[in-house]
Amino acid sequence: MPLRPKMRRRRRTKIIATLGPASSSLEVMTRLFQAGADVFRLNFSHGTHEDHAVRFAMIRELEEKFDRPIGILADVQGPKLRVGTFGGGRVHLQTGQKFRLDLNATPGDVQRVNLPHPEIIEAASIGSSLLLDDGKLRLRVIHKRPDALETEVVVGGPLSDRKGVNVPDVVLPIPALTEKDRADLEFAVTHGANYIGLSFVQRPEDVIEAKRLIAGRAWVMVKLEKPQALDNLEEILALTDAVMVARGDLGVELPPEEVPLAQKRIVRMSRALGKPVVVATQMLESMISAPAPTRAEASDVATAVFDGADAVMLSGETAAGQYPYEAVNMMDRIIARVEQDADWRAMINASRLPPEKNAADAIASAASQVAHTIGAKAIVAFTASASTALRVARERPPSPVIGLTPNQATARLMAVIWGVHAVVTPDVHSMTEAVARAARVTLTEGFASHGDEIVVTAGVPFGHSGTTNALRVATVK
């Protein structure tokens, strides 16, 4: 039997790469995976189901070729709020002028434009702000009618057909999932998506609805991009499976100086709850058109790594940029270099949270401490649902974590979890068998040599999720 090709990352923080026109061939996907992509993101704001079906198939072909689990994140669009059209295609709004947004579908002019969202008109109040074209223009509501909002232009500029509308200080009575999203979600989970990126989340109810539709077939990854979500952050994080700090829209609706604080708060709370957290948007933005990032972008990636995020994400850099391979390679290099620094380990240790008061967390905490004390080459976590791996990863241990599971879907879920190297292996039925299997896998996967010590965690009896209750120290023989 031929040896499997070794594909071991030399870093703990994972990389998500978005696929698009620049990265839709098997050749480019292969290069991105070899450069460091652990998860591929499919953006359902663009492309047809046929396009995405081809990408699903190529990712699974790549997975089979390298015999390594690859996660797939299907990012559904969410409701897109936009103005209508203009008679000439665009206008220029002057600061201080009056401008009306109404339900009249007639093409607009410099005095008015259609706003095909009665929910906004209903929910807005005098003094509410409306941001147009990713926040480039700002309007303030000065008068409200049942069919229109009269506004004053606070920040003017050019405005063209169907530009986006953001309403930062209003909770909109709009569900996070549109009919298109529901169709996309069902298509994605049917084709084997491992995580569903949920846009426009404002309330805990948005997460509950998504989880009802998914019915356990994938993890929900809430995208935090609305200020209203931050008001309900604790409740939303308690319900979701994973979290994304979606800094693009969040940066439109929050003042720029608030975004870094929101990012740190979200990462800290997600880590406390043991939920994988991804930092996304504009991380290496300049590499869309340049072969190297700015120094500020490199520092931005490093900050996410120092904060202990599970993963960082590339969007336009790999989807539509001129240098997709270079962007993933650079991300990989920045992460690896930061994680070699003594200050990184000191900060990770300082930010470690006390375990929750249950047996599973106590075992995970003990596994980390024992591994550190004896210099274990790896912590091997047997897991049916990824919960054991999540608990061990929450400790941010100094030793690599190997997640062993009999379930291919679970191995793919672990692709986004900090520090976890997932391996699909047949089920075991006793602790003695588990220890022997753990020793063999750490040896064949290149994590340990004969005579090295490892720490093994599992749930007894085997085959029951959420029962982590056993810890062993073993010598690789």
C-alpha positions as CSV (number, residue, x, y, z in Angstrom):
1,M,0.0,0.0,0.0
2,P,1.6,3.4,-1.0
3,L,2.3,5.9,1.7
4,R,-0.1,8.8,1.8
5,P,1.5,12.1,0.7
6,K,2.4,14.2,3.7
7,M,0.4,17.4,4.0
8,R,1.1,18.9,7.4
9,R,0.8,22.6,8.1
10,R,3.6,24.1,10.2
11,R,1.2,26.6,11.8
12,R,-1.9,26.6,14.0
13,T,-4.0,29.4,12.6
14,K,-6.0,28.2,9.5
15,I,-6.5,29.9,6.1
16,I,-9.7,30.3,4.2
17,A,-9.4,31.1,0.5
18,T,-12.4,32.4,-1.6
19,L,-12.8,30.8,-5.0
20,G,-13.9,32.9,-8.0
21,P,-12.9,33.7,-11.6
22,A,-9.2,33.8,-10.8
23,S,-9.2,30.5,-9.0
24,S,-11.8,28.2,-10.6
25,S,-9.5,25.7,-12.3
26,L,-8.3,22.5,-10.6
27,E,-4.7,23.6,-11.3
28,V,-5.1,26.9,-9.4
29,M,-7.0,25.2,-6.6
30,T,-4.2,22.7,-6.2
31,R,-1.7,25.4,-5.9
32,L,-3.8,27.3,-3.4
33,F,-4.2,24.2,-1.3
34,Q,-0.5,23.4,-1.4
35,A,0.3,27.0,-0.5
36,G,-1.7,26.8,2.6
37,A,-5.5,27.0,2.1
38,D,-7.3,24.8,4.6
39,V,-10.9,25.8,3.7
40,F,-12.3,27.0,0.4
41,R,-15.1,29.6,0.4
42,L,-17.8,29.6,-2.3
43,N,-19.5,33.0,-2.5
44,F,-23.2,32.5,-3.5
45,S,-23.5,36.3,-4.2
46,H,-21.9,35.4,-7.5
47,G,-22.1,32.5,-9.9
48,T,-24.8,29.9,-10.7
49,H,-25.5,26.6,-9.0
50,E,-23.9,24.9,-12.0
51,D,-20.7,27.0,-11.4
52,H,-20.6,26.0,-7.8
53,A,-21.3,22.4,-8.5
54,V,-18.2,22.2,-10.6
55,R,-16.2,23.8,-7.8
56,F,-17.6,21.3,-5.2
57,A,-16.5,18.4,-7.4
58,M,-13.0,19.8,-7.9
59,I,-12.5,20.4,-4.2
60,R,-13.4,16.8,-3.5
61,E,-11.2,15.6,-6.3
62,L,-8.3,17.6,-4.7
63,E,-9.2,16.2,-1.3
64,E,-9.0,12.6,-2.7
65,K,-5.7,13.3,-4.5
66,F,-3.9,14.6,-1.3
67,D,-5.9,12.4,1.1
68,R,-6.4,15.4,3.4
69,P,-9.8,16.7,4.6
70,I,-10.7,20.1,3.1
71,G,-13.5,22.2,4.5
72,I,-16.0,24.0,2.2
73,L,-17.7,27.3,3.4
74,A,-20.8,28.2,1.4
75,D,-21.5,31.9,2.0
76,V,-25.1,32.8,1.3
77,Q,-25.8,36.4,0.1
78,G,-28.5,37.6,2.6
79,P,-30.8,40.5,1.8
80,K,-29.2,43.1,-0.4
81,L,-30.7,46.5,0.1
82,R,-30.2,48.8,-2.9
83,V,-31.6,52.0,-4.4
84,G,-33.3,51.8,-7.8
85,T,-32.1,53.3,-11.1
86,F,-31.5,56.8,-12.4
87,G,-32.7,58.2,-15.7
88,G,-29.1,58.9,-16.7
89,G,-27.5,56.1,-14.8
90,R,-26.0,58.3,-12.1
91,V,-26.3,61.6,-10.3
92,H,-24.2,63.8,-8.1
93,L,-25.6,64.7,-4.7
94,Q,-24.5,67.9,-3.1
95,T,-23.8,68.1,0.7
96,G,-26.7,70.0,2.3
97,Q,-29.3,69.3,-0.4
98,K,-32.6,67.5,0.1
99,F,-33.1,64.1,-1.4
100,R,-36.1,61.8,-1.3
101,L,-36.2,58.0,-1.2
102,D,-39.6,56.6,-2.2
103,L,-41.6,53.6,-3.4
104,N,-42.1,55.1,-6.9
105,A,-40.4,52.7,-9.4
106,T,-39.9,55.5,-11.9
107,P,-36.1,56.1,-12.6
108,G,-34.7,58.7,-10.3
109,D,-32.9,62.1,-10.7
110,V,-31.0,64.5,-8.5
111,Q,-34.1,65.1,-6.4
112,R,-35.3,61.5,-5.7
113,V,-34.8,57.8,-6.3
114,N,-36.7,54.6,-5.8
115,L,-36.1,52.7,-2.5
116,P,-37.7,49.3,-3.2
117,H,-37.7,48.3,0.5
118,P,-40.8,49.5,2.4
119,E,-39.3,47.9,5.5
120,I,-36.7,50.6,5.6
121,I,-39.2,53.4,5.3
122,E,-41.3,51.8,8.0
123,A,-38.5,51.2,10.4
124,A,-36.6,54.5,10.0
125,S,-37.3,57.5,12.1
126,I,-36.4,61.2,12.2
127,G,-32.7,61.4,12.6
128,S,-31.9,58.0,11.3
129,S,-28.8,57.7,9.0
130,L,-28.8,56.0,5.6
131,L,-25.4,55.1,4.1
132,L,-25.2,54.7,0.3
133,D,-22.6,53.0,-1.8
134,D,-20.6,51.3,1.0
135,G,-20.8,54.4,3.2
136,K,-19.4,56.9,0.6
137,L,-22.6,59.0,0.9
138,R,-24.5,59.7,4.1
139,L,-28.1,60.9,4.4
140,R,-30.1,61.9,7.5
141,V,-33.9,61.4,7.7
142,I,-35.6,64.8,8.3
143,H,-39.2,63.8,7.4
144,K,-41.1,60.6,7.1
145,R,-44.2,59.7,5.0
146,P,-45.8,56.2,4.6
147,D,-44.3,55.9,1.1
148,A,-41.1,58.0,1.4
149,L,-38.2,59.3,3.4
150,E,-37.2,62.9,3.0
151,T,-33.5,63.3,3.8
152,E,-30.7,65.8,4.0
153,V,-27.4,64.9,2.3
154,V,-24.8,65.0,5.1
155,V,-21.9,63.7,2.9
156,G,-22.5,64.0,-0.9
157,G,-20.9,62.5,-4.0
158,P,-21.7,60.5,-7.1
159,L,-24.5,57.9,-6.8
160,S,-25.3,55.4,-9.6
161,D,-27.9,52.7,-10.3
162,R,-28.6,50.0,-7.7
163,K,-25.9,51.1,-5.2
164,G,-26.2,49.5,-1.7
165,V,-28.0,51.0,1.3
166,N,-27.0,50.5,4.9
167,V,-29.1,51.5,7.9
168,P,-26.7,51.3,10.8
169,D,-28.9,52.5,13.7
170,V,-32.1,50.7,12.8
171,V,-33.1,47.1,13.4
172,L,-34.8,46.1,10.2
173,P,-37.7,43.7,10.2
174,I,-36.0,41.7,7.4
175,P,-35.2,38.0,7.7
176,A,-31.5,37.0,7.3
177,L,-32.4,34.4,4.7
178,T,-34.2,35.4,1.5
179,E,-35.8,32.9,-0.9
180,K,-32.6,32.9,-2.9
181,D,-30.6,32.1,0.3
182,R,-32.9,29.2,1.1
183,A,-32.4,27.7,-2.3
184,D,-28.7,28.3,-2.1
185,L,-28.5,26.8,1.4
186,E,-30.3,23.6,0.4
187,F,-28.1,23.3,-2.7
188,A,-24.9,23.8,-0.7
189,V,-25.7,21.3,2.1
190,T,-26.9,18.8,-0.4
191,H,-23.6,19.1,-2.2
192,G,-21.6,18.6,1.0
193,A,-20.8,22.1,2.3
194,N,-19.4,21.9,5.8
195,Y,-20.2,25.5,7.0
196,I,-22.9,27.9,5.9
197,G,-21.9,31.6,6.1
198,L,-25.0,33.4,7.4
199,S,-25.2,37.1,6.3
200,F,-27.2,40.0,7.7
201,V,-27.6,38.5,11.2
202,Q,-29.3,40.9,13.6
203,R,-31.0,38.7,16.1
204,P,-30.7,35.3,17.7
205,E,-33.9,34.3,15.8
206,D,-31.9,34.5,12.5
207,V,-29.5,31.8,13.7
208,I,-32.3,29.6,15.0
209,E,-34.0,29.7,11.6
210,A,-30.8,28.8,9.7
211,K,-30.1,25.9,12.0
212,R,-33.7,24.6,11.6
213,L,-33.2,24.6,7.8
214,I,-29.7,23.0,7.9
215,A,-30.9,20.3,10.4
216,G,-27.4,19.3,11.5
217,R,-26.0,18.8,8.0
218,A,-23.4,21.6,8.4
219,W,-22.2,24.2,10.9
220,V,-23.7,27.7,10.9
221,M,-21.0,30.3,10.7
222,V,-22.5,33.6,11.7
223,K,-21.1,36.6,9.9
224,L,-21.1,39.6,12.3
225,E,-21.5,42.6,10.0
226,K,-24.4,44.5,11.6
227,P,-24.1,46.7,14.7
228,Q,-27.4,45.3,15.9
229,A,-25.7,41.8,16.0
230,L,-23.1,43.3,18.5
231,D,-26.0,44.4,20.7
232,N,-27.1,40.7,20.9
233,L,-23.6,39.2,20.7
234,E,-23.7,36.9,23.7
235,E,-27.1,35.3,22.6
236,I,-26.0,34.9,19.0
237,L,-22.6,33.3,19.9
238,A,-24.3,30.9,22.2
239,L,-26.5,29.6,19.3
240,T,-24.0,29.5,16.4
241,D,-21.4,26.9,15.6
242,A,-18.7,29.3,14.3
243,V,-18.2,33.0,13.9
244,M,-16.8,35.3,11.2
245,V,-15.8,38.9,11.9
246,A,-17.0,40.3,8.6
247,R,-15.2,43.6,8.7
248,G,-16.3,44.9,5.3
249,D,-20.0,45.7,6.1
250,L,-19.2,46.1,9.7
251,G,-16.7,48.8,8.8
252,V,-19.4,50.6,6.7
253,E,-21.9,50.7,9.6
254,L,-19.5,51.3,12.5
255,P,-17.1,54.2,12.8
256,P,-13.6,53.0,11.7
257,E,-12.1,53.5,15.1
258,E,-14.7,51.0,16.6
259,V,-14.0,48.1,14.2
260,P,-10.7,46.9,15.8
261,L,-12.4,47.0,19.2
262,A,-15.3,45.0,17.9
263,Q,-13.0,42.5,16.3
264,K,-11.1,41.9,19.6
265,R,-14.4,41.6,21.5
266,I,-15.8,39.1,19.1
267,V,-12.6,37.0,19.0
268,R,-12.3,37.0,22.8
269,M,-16.0,36.0,23.4
270,S,-15.9,33.3,20.7
271,R,-12.7,31.8,22.2
272,A,-14.4,31.8,25.7
273,L,-17.3,29.8,24.3
274,G,-15.0,27.5,22.3
275,K,-16.5,28.6,19.0
276,P,-14.2,28.8,16.0
277,V,-13.7,32.4,15.0
278,V,-12.6,33.7,11.6
279,V,-11.2,37.2,10.9
280,A,-12.1,38.3,7.3
281,T,-12.1,41.1,4.7
282,Q,-9.3,43.2,3.3
283,M,-6.6,41.3,5.1
284,L,-4.2,41.5,2.1
285,E,-6.4,43.7,-0.1
286,S,-3.6,45.3,-2.0
287,M,-2.5,41.8,-3.3
288,I,-5.6,41.9,-5.6
289,S,-3.3,43.9,-8.0
290,A,0.1,43.7,-6.4
291,P,2.5,40.7,-5.7
292,A,3.3,41.8,-2.2
293,P,1.1,43.3,0.7
294,T,1.5,46.6,2.5
295,R,3.3,46.5,5.8
296,A,0.0,47.5,7.5
297,E,-1.7,44.5,5.9
298,A,1.0,42.1,7.2
299,S,0.5,43.7,10.7
300,D,-3.3,43.2,10.4
301,V,-2.9,39.5,9.8
302,A,-0.4,39.3,12.6
303,T,-2.8,41.0,15.0
304,A,-5.5,38.3,14.3
305,V,-2.9,35.6,14.9
306,F,-1.8,37.2,18.2
307,D,-5.5,37.5,19.3
308,G,-5.8,33.7,18.8
309,A,-8.3,33.7,15.9
310,D,-8.9,30.2,14.6
311,A,-8.6,31.3,10.9
312,V,-8.0,34.3,8.7
313,M,-9.8,34.7,5.3
314,L,-8.9,35.9,1.8
315,S,-11.7,37.2,-0.3
316,G,-11.0,39.2,-3.5
317,E,-7.3,38.4,-3.2
318,T,-7.9,34.8,-4.3
319,A,-11.4,35.1,-6.0
320,A,-10.6,37.8,-8.5
321,G,-7.0,39.0,-7.9
322,Q,-4.0,38.8,-10.1
323,Y,-1.9,36.9,-7.5
324,P,-4.1,34.3,-5.8
325,Y,-1.2,31.8,-5.1
326,E,1.1,34.6,-3.8
327,A,-1.7,35.8,-1.5
328,V,-2.2,32.4,0.2
329,N,1.6,31.9,0.3
330,M,2.1,35.3,2.0
331,M,-0.7,34.6,4.5
332,D,0.9,31.3,5.3
333,R,4.4,32.9,5.7
334,I,3.1,35.7,8.0
335,I,1.2,33.3,10.2
336,A,4.1,30.8,10.5
337,R,6.5,33.6,11.4
338,V,4.3,35.1,14.1
339,E,3.7,31.7,15.7
340,Q,7.5,31.1,15.9
341,D,7.8,34.2,18.1
342,A,8.1,33.9,21.9
343,D,5.8,36.8,22.4
344,W,3.0,35.0,20.5
345,R,3.1,32.1,22.8
346,A,3.3,34.4,25.8
347,M,0.2,36.3,24.6
348,I,-1.7,33.1,23.8
349,N,-0.9,31.7,27.3
350,A,-1.9,35.0,28.9
351,S,-5.3,35.0,27.1
352,R,-6.1,31.4,28.0
353,L,-9.4,31.1,29.8
354,P,-10.3,28.9,32.7
355,P,-12.1,25.7,31.8
356,E,-15.8,25.4,32.2
357,K,-16.9,23.4,35.2
358,N,-17.6,20.1,33.5
359,A,-15.7,16.9,33.0
360,A,-15.0,17.4,29.3
361,D,-13.4,20.8,29.8
362,A,-11.4,19.5,32.8
363,I,-10.0,16.7,30.6
364,A,-9.1,19.1,27.8
365,S,-7.4,21.5,30.2
366,A,-5.5,18.7,31.8
367,A,-4.4,17.4,28.4
368,S,-2.9,20.7,27.6
369,Q,-1.1,21.0,30.9
370,V,0.2,17.4,30.8
371,A,1.4,17.9,27.2
372,H,3.3,21.0,28.3
373,T,4.8,19.4,31.4
374,I,6.1,16.3,29.6
375,G,6.9,17.9,26.3
376,A,4.4,15.7,24.4
377,K,4.8,15.6,20.6
378,A,1.0,15.8,20.1
379,I,-2.4,15.7,21.8
380,V,-4.6,13.1,20.1
381,A,-8.3,13.7,20.4
382,F,-10.7,11.0,19.4
383,T,-14.0,12.7,18.4
384,A,-17.2,11.8,16.6
385,S,-18.6,15.3,16.3
386,A,-15.5,17.5,16.7
387,S,-16.6,18.6,20.2
388,T,-13.5,17.0,21.8
389,A,-11.2,18.7,19.3
390,L,-12.9,22.0,19.9
391,R,-12.5,21.7,23.7
392,V,-8.8,20.9,23.4
393,A,-8.2,23.7,20.8
394,R,-9.9,26.2,23.2
395,E,-6.9,25.6,25.5
396,R,-4.5,26.7,22.7
397,P,-2.1,24.0,23.8
398,P,1.7,24.1,22.9
399,S,1.5,20.7,21.3
400,P,-0.1,20.0,17.9
401,V,-3.6,18.6,18.1
402,I,-4.5,15.6,16.0
403,G,-8.3,15.0,15.6
404,L,-9.1,11.4,14.9
405,T,-12.6,10.6,13.7
406,P,-14.4,7.9,11.7
407,N,-16.5,10.6,10.0
408,Q,-15.3,12.3,6.9
409,A,-17.8,15.2,7.5
410,T,-16.3,15.7,11.0
411,A,-12.8,15.8,9.7
412,R,-13.8,18.5,7.2
413,L,-15.3,20.5,10.0
414,M,-12.1,20.4,11.9
415,A,-10.3,22.1,9.0
416,V,-11.3,25.5,10.5
417,I,-10.3,24.7,14.1
418,W,-7.1,26.2,15.5
419,G,-4.2,23.9,15.6
420,V,-6.1,20.7,14.7
421,H,-4.8,18.2,12.1
422,A,-7.7,16.0,11.2
423,V,-7.4,12.4,10.2
424,V,-10.1,10.0,9.2
425,T,-9.6,6.6,10.8
426,P,-11.8,3.6,11.6
427,D,-13.7,3.7,14.9
428,V,-12.1,2.2,18.0
429,H,-13.9,0.3,20.8
430,S,-11.6,0.5,23.8
431,M,-9.1,2.8,25.3
432,T,-6.3,0.3,24.7
433,E,-7.2,0.3,21.0
434,A,-7.4,4.1,21.0
435,V,-3.9,4.5,22.5
436,A,-2.4,2.0,19.9
437,R,-4.2,3.8,17.1
438,A,-3.1,7.3,18.3
439,A,0.5,6.1,18.5
440,R,0.4,4.7,15.0
441,V,-1.2,7.8,13.5
442,T,1.2,10.3,15.1
443,L,4.1,8.2,13.7
444,T,2.7,7.8,10.2
445,E,1.6,11.5,10.0
446,G,5.1,12.7,11.0
447,F,4.3,14.2,14.4
448,A,6.3,11.8,16.5
449,S,9.1,9.2,16.4
450,H,9.6,6.0,18.3
451,G,10.1,6.7,22.0
452,D,8.2,10.0,22.0
453,E,5.4,10.7,24.4
454,I,1.8,11.7,23.4
455,V,-1.3,12.6,25.2
456,V,-4.6,10.9,24.3
457,T,-8.1,12.1,25.1
458,A,-11.4,10.3,24.3
459,G,-14.9,9.7,25.5
460,V,-15.7,6.3,27.0
461,P,-17.8,4.5,26.0
462,F,-16.7,5.2,22.4
463,G,-19.1,6.3,19.7
464,H,-21.1,8.7,21.9
465,S,-20.7,12.4,21.2
466,G,-19.9,14.9,24.0
467,T,-18.6,12.4,26.5
468,T,-14.9,13.4,26.7
469,N,-13.9,11.8,30.0
470,A,-10.6,9.9,29.6
471,L,-6.9,10.9,29.3
472,R,-3.8,8.8,28.8
473,V,-0.1,9.4,28.4
474,A,1.4,7.0,25.9
475,T,4.8,6.3,24.4
476,V,5.1,5.8,20.7
477,K,6.4,2.4,19.9
